[in-house]
Amino acid sequence: MSTDQHAAADALRARRSAVIGPHSPLFYDQPLHVVSGQGVWLTSANGVDYLDAYNNVPHVGHCNPVVVRAIAEQAAKLNVHTRYLHEGVVEYGEMLLATFAPHLERVFFTNSGSEANELALRIARQHTGARGLLVTDFNYHGNTTSLAEMSTGLVVREPLGAHVRPLRIPDVLSDPRSQDVVLAEALREAADAIASLQAAGHGVSALLFDPLFTTEGLLHPPAGYVQGLAALVHGAGGLVIADEVQSGLGRSGSAFWGHELHDIQPDLVTMGKPLGNGHPLGGVVTTAALLEEFGSTNMYFNTFAGNPVSAAAGAAVLRETLGRELQAGAARLGEHARTALEELAAERPGVRAVRGTGLFFGLELVDDDGKASADRAKRVVEEMYRNGVLISRIGPKDNVLKIRPPMVFEQEHLHVLLDRLGASLDAVTEPEAVAR
């Protein structure tokens, strides 16, 4: 980037700060100014193309022509709130529900994942008459007041609610003990948390979790853990809410929805981000009984959620996802990625573990002493940016590289990613790089 381009970027950053404040986060030491996107590529203001290996919002690719056309055609015809009959809205709901297990047969439309999770919590509280909530000990599910009171994975001013119990999620990749021992201990901790909520008079309203344990660092719990946890929650009268904002729509490769990986039947499933490929769209899928119970005692409606244009966007995303068999592609490419990443990790002592599944994978990085290294992860992310590939990092110690590209990622893109990832890992472990 030239001096003039740096100056222009700095000026835009200052204008941004003056309008929306200095606290809205930006990626990278030198923030990226993007002006267009196509498929798995983003183009910057200075004409450089970047391989997008991070964003799941453009699920079927940036500016997917099928989605763009669906939005434009419907916007040119009609867009209005949801208190009129509209066939497109109903058709989209039918398409969406057809991807779920039979017991999940009703949908509330929302505008975002935050709104979906807030609604799901409200439904659970009214159904159970309880407020007690189980979450993980490094979670993010949205930014409403209720969600901020249970957030443990980012900085919020709200204190952790007295009705919230964070759970440590067991991880077989970092715990050398037998899986049976790890599983038994983790389920005892969950039972103790439930007992604590009951003793404090909060009862158990719900368990809210991301089936891929994404923010937590793509943890791998032992087989049977999520099943056992769900059984404990149901036994205490609570509901199970699966947050599929990052896990769903075939992302894992082996399942269309992340909760299916654990062979459980959640009571509510929440969605957002990729559902509309960037168009604001979210939802809560649940049972007929829960919708009837909630809907019959609350006049719930939403001015913008599930409007004709949103429905057109959502239907186009589903048609692209299913018609192009993107889940199968994620499974196939994910296998190649894991094999290559395992080979890459074996050659580099700074990589402790390969994590994830399908088109959501990452590397856990450590320093020369074997300790979690947020610094090394940050430098790899920055080096990848300089090399034209966009990734990020996650986990309670910020040391897990987060690689989660649009689902239209192909083998040729994976080759670029892996080549530059290997080079970036080597670059940041050279003595002169450590001293930078």
C-alpha positions as semicolon CSV with decimal commas, in nm:
position;residue;x (nm);y (nm);z (nm)
1;M;0,000;0,000;0,000
2;S;0,140;0,338;-0,102
3;T;0,180;0,639;0,125
4;D;-0,122;0,805;-0,039
5;Q;-0,333;0,491;0,009
6;H;-0,232;0,470;0,375
7;A;-0,330;0,834;0,418
8;A;-0,668;0,778;0,253
9;A;-0,735;0,472;0,474
10;D;-0,638;0,668;0,786
11;A;-0,870;0,953;0,686
12;L;-1,163;0,712;0,636
13;R;-1,089;0,550;0,970
14;A;-1,099;0,892;1,138
15;R;-1,432;0,973;0,971
16;R;-1,568;0,636;1,084
17;S;-1,460;0,704;1,441
18;A;-1,622;1,047;1,432
19;V;-1,954;0,896;1,320
20;I;-1,988;0,564;1,504
21;G;-1,723;0,610;1,770
22;P;-1,378;0,458;1,826
23;H;-1,499;0,142;2,002
24;S;-1,654;-0,045;1,709
25;P;-1,389;-0,310;1,633
26;L;-1,192;-0,341;1,312
27;F;-0,973;-0,628;1,194
28;Y;-0,597;-0,594;1,146
29;D;-0,339;-0,337;1,250
30;Q;-0,403;-0,157;0,921
31;P;-0,779;-0,204;0,868
32;L;-0,890;-0,340;0,533
33;H;-1,101;-0,106;0,317
34;V;-1,317;-0,329;0,096
35;V;-1,520;-0,203;-0,199
36;S;-1,651;-0,517;-0,369
37;G;-1,675;-0,893;-0,342
38;Q;-1,736;-1,193;-0,564
39;G;-1,756;-1,555;-0,457
40;V;-1,470;-1,614;-0,213
41;W;-1,284;-1,294;-0,301
42;L;-1,294;-0,943;-0,156
43;T;-1,141;-0,647;-0,338
44;S;-0,986;-0,356;-0,153
45;A;-0,997;0,012;-0,241
46;N;-0,645;-0,013;-0,382
47;G;-0,744;-0,295;-0,618
48;V;-0,593;-0,590;-0,427
49;D;-0,792;-0,914;-0,420
50;Y;-0,807;-1,101;-0,088
51;L;-0,907;-1,465;-0,048
52;D;-1,186;-1,466;0,211
53;A;-1,129;-1,762;0,441
54;Y;-1,316;-1,606;0,733
55;N;-1,668;-1,486;0,655
56;N;-1,970;-1,712;0,697
57;V;-2,223;-1,434;0,639
58;P;-2,190;-1,467;0,257
59;H;-2,272;-1,836;0,296
60;V;-2,313;-1,900;-0,077
61;G;-2,051;-1,646;-0,180
62;H;-2,016;-1,271;-0,191
63;C;-2,271;-1,112;-0,425
64;N;-2,410;-1,451;-0,524
65;P;-2,602;-1,372;-0,845
66;V;-2,897;-1,598;-0,758
67;V;-2,943;-1,426;-0,420
68;V;-2,887;-1,077;-0,563
69;R;-3,144;-1,138;-0,837
70;A;-3,400;-1,276;-0,591
71;I;-3,363;-0,973;-0,364
72;A;-3,378;-0,722;-0,650
73;E;-3,678;-0,881;-0,821
74;Q;-3,881;-0,900;-0,501
75;A;-3,780;-0,549;-0,391
76;A;-3,898;-0,419;-0,728
77;K;-4,234;-0,587;-0,679
78;L;-4,328;-0,562;-0,309
79;N;-4,177;-0,529;0,036
80;V;-4,398;-0,479;0,336
81;H;-4,436;-0,604;0,693
82;T;-4,562;-0,951;0,780
83;R;-4,924;-0,880;0,871
84;Y;-5,045;-0,954;0,521
85;L;-5,062;-1,289;0,346
86;H;-4,770;-1,346;0,112
87;E;-4,697;-1,675;-0,062
88;G;-4,320;-1,620;-0,078
89;V;-4,293;-1,589;0,299
90;V;-4,490;-1,911;0,353
91;E;-4,290;-2,098;0,088
92;Y;-3,963;-1,997;0,248
93;G;-4,084;-2,113;0,589
94;E;-4,181;-2,448;0,438
95;M;-3,841;-2,483;0,269
96;L;-3,656;-2,400;0,589
97;L;-3,857;-2,635;0,810
98;A;-3,803;-2,919;0,562
99;T;-3,434;-2,918;0,657
100;F;-3,511;-2,997;1,023
101;A;-3,618;-3,307;1,212
102;P;-3,998;-3,361;1,214
103;H;-4,050;-3,237;1,571
104;L;-3,918;-2,892;1,473
105;E;-4,219;-2,782;1,270
106;R;-4,276;-2,410;1,335
107;V;-4,069;-2,097;1,277
108;F;-4,059;-1,743;1,413
109;F;-3,873;-1,508;1,179
110;T;-3,636;-1,247;1,326
111;N;-3,383;-0,997;1,193
112;S;-3,067;-1,133;1,354
113;G;-2,910;-1,402;1,568
114;S;-2,923;-1,176;1,873
115;E;-3,295;-1,126;1,830
116;A;-3,346;-1,499;1,771
117;N;-3,163;-1,593;2,091
118;E;-3,349;-1,330;2,290
119;L;-3,682;-1,468;2,166
120;A;-3,578;-1,827;2,238
121;L;-3,488;-1,734;2,597
122;R;-3,820;-1,559;2,638
123;I;-4,008;-1,867;2,515
124;A;-3,807;-2,093;2,748
125;R;-3,870;-1,872;3,052
126;Q;-4,242;-1,862;2,990
127;H;-4,263;-2,236;2,930
128;T;-4,065;-2,337;3,237
129;G;-4,152;-2,056;3,476
130;A;-3,780;-2,049;3,559
131;R;-3,494;-1,808;3,483
132;G;-3,188;-2,026;3,544
133;L;-2,962;-2,051;3,241
134;L;-2,671;-2,275;3,148
135;V;-2,412;-2,144;2,902
136;T;-2,047;-2,219;2,833
137;D;-1,767;-2,043;3,014
138;F;-1,652;-1,861;2,697
139;N;-1,960;-1,783;2,493
140;Y;-2,108;-1,518;2,267
141;H;-2,472;-1,534;2,156
142;G;-2,561;-1,170;2,088
143;N;-2,581;-0,821;2,230
144;T;-2,919;-0,768;2,395
145;T;-2,927;-0,702;2,769
146;S;-3,033;-1,059;2,848
147;L;-2,753;-1,199;2,632
148;A;-2,492;-0,959;2,770
149;E;-2,575;-1,082;3,122
150;M;-2,473;-1,434;3,019
151;S;-2,182;-1,348;2,789
152;T;-1,846;-1,482;2,902
153;G;-1,652;-1,459;2,576
154;L;-1,625;-1,082;2,527
155;V;-1,604;-0,769;2,737
156;V;-1,941;-0,638;2,860
157;R;-2,026;-0,395;3,140
158;E;-2,318;-0,604;3,263
159;P;-2,215;-0,843;3,543
160;L;-2,281;-1,212;3,496
161;G;-2,640;-1,273;3,600
162;A;-2,706;-1,447;3,931
163;H;-2,932;-1,681;3,730
164;V;-2,649;-1,788;3,498
165;R;-2,412;-2,082;3,542
166;P;-2,121;-2,109;3,295
167;L;-2,008;-2,461;3,213
168;R;-1,655;-2,571;3,133
169;I;-1,674;-2,768;2,810
170;P;-1,446;-3,073;2,813
171;D;-1,199;-3,102;2,526
172;V;-1,041;-3,435;2,432
173;L;-0,772;-3,263;2,224
174;S;-0,624;-3,093;2,531
175;D;-0,705;-3,341;2,808
176;P;-0,478;-3,648;2,815
177;R;-0,710;-3,852;3,038
178;S;-0,942;-4,120;2,905
179;Q;-1,262;-3,998;2,744
180;D;-1,471;-4,186;3,003
181;V;-1,303;-3,999;3,288
182;V;-1,332;-3,663;3,109
183;L;-1,699;-3,726;3,030
184;A;-1,795;-3,832;3,382
185;E;-1,623;-3,532;3,539
186;A;-1,783;-3,282;3,300
187;L;-2,132;-3,422;3,352
188;R;-2,084;-3,408;3,730
189;E;-1,996;-3,040;3,694
190;A;-2,309;-2,983;3,487
191;A;-2,525;-3,162;3,745
192;D;-2,370;-2,947;4,019
193;A;-2,447;-2,629;3,821
194;I;-2,809;-2,736;3,781
195;A;-2,834;-2,813;4,152
196;S;-2,689;-2,470;4,228
197;L;-2,954;-2,298;4,015
198;Q;-3,228;-2,495;4,185
199;A;-3,093;-2,426;4,534
200;A;-3,080;-2,054;4,459
201;G;-3,445;-2,057;4,352
202;H;-3,378;-1,983;3,985
203;G;-3,473;-2,325;3,853
204;V;-3,360;-2,429;3,506
205;S;-3,498;-2,244;3,208
206;A;-3,259;-2,348;2,930
207;L;-2,923;-2,454;2,803
208;L;-2,801;-2,224;2,523
209;F;-2,500;-2,347;2,326
210;D;-2,324;-2,341;1,989
211;P;-2,294;-2,703;1,869
212;L;-1,944;-2,643;1,727
213;F;-1,828;-2,457;2,042
214;T;-1,688;-2,192;1,814
215;T;-1,611;-1,896;2,038
216;E;-1,476;-2,143;2,289
217;G;-1,203;-2,237;2,040
218;L;-1,365;-2,520;1,837
219;L;-1,356;-2,762;2,128
220;H;-1,401;-3,137;2,081
221;P;-1,605;-3,276;2,375
222;P;-1,603;-3,652;2,435
223;A;-1,871;-3,860;2,267
224;G;-2,193;-3,850;2,466
225;Y;-2,123;-3,521;2,645
226;V;-2,381;-3,306;2,468
227;Q;-2,635;-3,589;2,484
228;G;-2,575;-3,625;2,857
229;L;-2,593;-3,251;2,913
230;A;-2,921;-3,225;2,721
231;A;-3,064;-3,512;2,925
232;L;-2,970;-3,337;3,251
233;V;-3,135;-3,014;3,138
234;H;-3,452;-3,188;3,026
235;G;-3,457;-3,385;3,351
236;A;-3,451;-3,057;3,542
237;G;-3,743;-2,922;3,340
238;G;-3,538;-2,696;3,115
239;L;-3,527;-2,657;2,737
240;V;-3,231;-2,703;2,503
241;I;-3,153;-2,419;2,261
242;A;-2,905;-2,482;1,979
243;D;-2,749;-2,164;1,842
244;E;-2,682;-2,246;1,475
245;V;-2,561;-1,902;1,367
246;Q;-2,212;-2,039;1,306
247;S;-2,279;-2,415;1,298
248;G;-2,567;-2,448;1,055
249;L;-2,655;-2,471;0,686
250;G;-2,419;-2,759;0,614
251;R;-2,108;-2,589;0,752
252;S;-1,986;-2,898;0,939
253;G;-2,003;-3,114;0,626
254;S;-2,139;-3,421;0,803
255;A;-2,467;-3,256;0,912
256;F;-2,691;-2,979;0,785
257;W;-2,742;-2,842;1,137
258;G;-2,471;-2,856;1,401
259;H;-2,688;-3,009;1,672
260;E;-2,728;-3,318;1,453
261;L;-2,361;-3,394;1,515
262;H;-2,452;-3,475;1,876
263;D;-2,766;-3,679;1,803
264;I;-2,992;-3,463;2,020
265;Q;-3,338;-3,315;1,975
266;P;-3,325;-2,948;2,077
267;D;-3,645;-2,772;2,172
268;L;-3,548;-2,452;1,993
269;V;-3,295;-2,372;1,721
270;T;-3,176;-2,017;1,657
271;M;-3,031;-1,884;1,333
272;G;-2,893;-1,562;1,187
273;K;-2,590;-1,437;0,990
274;P;-2,563;-1,674;0,689
275;L;-2,938;-1,734;0,656
276;G;-2,979;-1,439;0,416
277;N;-2,625;-1,427;0,274
278;G;-2,579;-1,081;0,423
279;H;-2,939;-0,967;0,406
280;P;-3,061;-0,929;0,769
281;L;-3,249;-1,248;0,845
282;G;-3,276;-1,477;1,147
283;G;-3,518;-1,717;1,300
284;V;-3,624;-1,948;1,580
285;V;-3,742;-2,296;1,483
286;T;-3,935;-2,486;1,748
287;T;-4,216;-2,731;1,815
288;A;-4,583;-2,674;1,742
289;A;-4,660;-2,699;2,113
290;L;-4,409;-2,433;2,217
291;L;-4,519;-2,194;1,942
292;E;-4,884;-2,241;2,038
293;E;-4,810;-2,190;2,408
294;F;-4,614;-1,872;2,345
295;G;-4,821;-1,732;2,059
296;S;-5,153;-1,780;2,234
297;T;-5,044;-1,562;2,527
298;N;-4,832;-1,302;2,345
299;M;-4,917;-1,086;2,048
300;Y;-4,579;-1,143;1,890
301;F;-4,506;-0,989;1,551
302;N;-4,204;-0,832;1,388
303;T;-4,225;-0,546;1,143
304;F;-3,932;-0,641;0,924
305;A;-3,855;-1,006;1,000
306;G;-3,976;-1,249;0,738
307;N;-4,085;-0,978;0,497
308;P;-4,110;-1,070;0,126
309;V;-3,758;-0,952;0,037
310;S;-3,603;-1,131;0,336
311;A;-3,794;-1,445;0,244
312;A;-3,672;-1,422;-0,114
313;A;-3,313;-1,391;0,007
314;G;-3,350;-1,685;0,244
315;A;-3,512;-1,906;-0,017
316;A;-3,235;-1,827;-0,266
317;V;-2,969;-1,919;-0,009
318;L;-3,140;-2,251;0,058
319;R;-3,178;-2,325;-0,312
320;E;-2,809;-2,256;-0,370
321;T;-2,701;-2,454;-0,063
322;L;-2,910;-2,757;-0,150
323;G;-2,898;-2,741;-0,528
324;R;-2,518;-2,703;-0,543
325;E;-2,475;-2,969;-0,271
326;L;-2,257;-2,737;-0,066
327;Q;-2,280;-2,957;0,244
328;A;-2,124;-3,248;0,055
329;G;-1,861;-3,009;-0,078
330;A;-1,782;-2,894;0,274
331;A;-1,738;-3,255;0,385
332;R;-1,513;-3,340;0,092
333;L;-1,300;-3,025;0,113
334;G;-1,292;-3,047;0,492
335;E;-1,131;-3,390;0,472
336;H;-0,862;-3,256;0,239
337;A;-0,809;-2,957;0,467
338;R;-0,774;-3,171;0,779
339;T;-0,521;-3,403;0,616
340;A;-0,315;-3,110;0,492
341;L;-0,338;-2,926;0,823
342;E;-0,234;-3,235;1,016
343;E;0,074;-3,262;0,794
344;L;0,144;-2,893;0,836
345;A;0,105;-2,920;1,214
346;A;0,332;-3,224;1,239
347;E;0,616;-3,022;1,089
348;R;0,574;-2,724;1,321
349;P;0,606;-2,747;1,701
350;G;0,419;-2,418;1,733
351;V;0,095;-2,592;1,631
352;R;-0,057;-2,794;1,914
353;A;-0,376;-2,922;1,750
354;V;-0,592;-2,912;1,440
355;R;-0,953;-2,826;1,526
356;G;-1,292;-2,808;1,359
357;T;-1,487;-2,997;1,098
358;G;-1,607;-2,942;0,742
359;L;-1,548;-2,586;0,625
360;F;-1,478;-2,460;0,976
361;F;-1,131;-2,542;1,095
362;G;-0,844;-2,392;1,286
363;L;-0,502;-2,442;1,438
364;E;-0,424;-2,409;1,807
365;L;-0,095;-2,221;1,840
366;V;0,157;-2,230;2,124
367;D;0,488;-2,059;2,192
368;D;0,829;-2,221;2,211
369;D;0,754;-2,329;2,569
370;G;0,431;-2,502;2,468
371;K;0,205;-2,236;2,623
372;A;-0,097;-2,086;2,446
373;S;0,024;-1,794;2,236
374;A;-0,221;-1,519;2,144
375;D;0,074;-1,317;2,018
376;R;0,180;-1,584;1,769
377;A;-0,180;-1,627;1,651
378;K;-0,217;-1,253;1,599
379;R;0,105;-1,235;1,402
380;V;-0,005;-1,525;1,180
381;V;-0,338;-1,350;1,112
382;E;-0,155;-1,029;1,021
383;E;0,095;-1,216;0,803
384;M;-0,188;-1,391;0,619
385;Y;-0,347;-1,051;0,559
386;R;-0,022;-0,925;0,411
387;N;-0,019;-1,238;0,195
388;G;-0,373;-1,174;0,068
389;V;-0,574;-1,422;0,277
390;L;-0,827;-1,326;0,545
391;I;-0,861;-1,534;0,863
392;S;-0,911;-1,453;1,232
393;R;-0,860;-1,608;1,577
394;I;-1,077;-1,731;1,863
395;G;-1,070;-1,908;2,199
396;P;-1,040;-1,795;2,561
397;K;-0,666;-1,744;2,508
398;D;-0,710;-1,604;2,156
399;N;-0,465;-1,860;2,020
400;V;-0,681;-2,064;1,780
401;L;-0,674;-1,958;1,416
402;K;-1,031;-1,926;1,285
403;I;-1,078;-2,039;0,925
404;R;-1,442;-2,033;0,810
405;P;-1,477;-1,942;0,440
406;P;-1,792;-1,905;0,232
407;M;-1,931;-2,245;0,141
408;V;-1,842;-2,200;-0,227
409;F;-1,475;-2,247;-0,139
410;E;-1,306;-2,487;-0,384
411;Q;-0,992;-2,702;-0,397
412;E;-0,799;-2,429;-0,581
413;H;-0,879;-2,184;-0,302
414;L;-0,773;-2,436;-0,040
415;H;-0,435;-2,474;-0,210
416;V;-0,382;-2,097;-0,191
417;L;-0,489;-2,092;0,173
418;L;-0,262;-2,379;0,277
419;D;0,043;-2,251;0,088
420;R;0,015;-1,907;0,246
421;L;-0,070;-2,045;0,586
422;G;0,247;-2,258;0,589
423;A;0,454;-1,960;0,478
424;S;0,294;-1,734;0,738
425;L;0,351;-1,983;1,021
426;D;0,716;-2,013;0,920
427;A;0,756;-1,636;0,893
428;V;0,634;-1,561;1,244
429;T;0,854;-1,826;1,405
430;E;1,178;-1,698;1,252
431;P;1,400;-1,525;1,513
432;E;1,378;-1,186;1,341
433;A;0,996;-1,213;1,326
434;V;0,974;-1,282;1,698
435;A;1,169;-0,965;1,764
436;R;0,939;-0,745;1,554
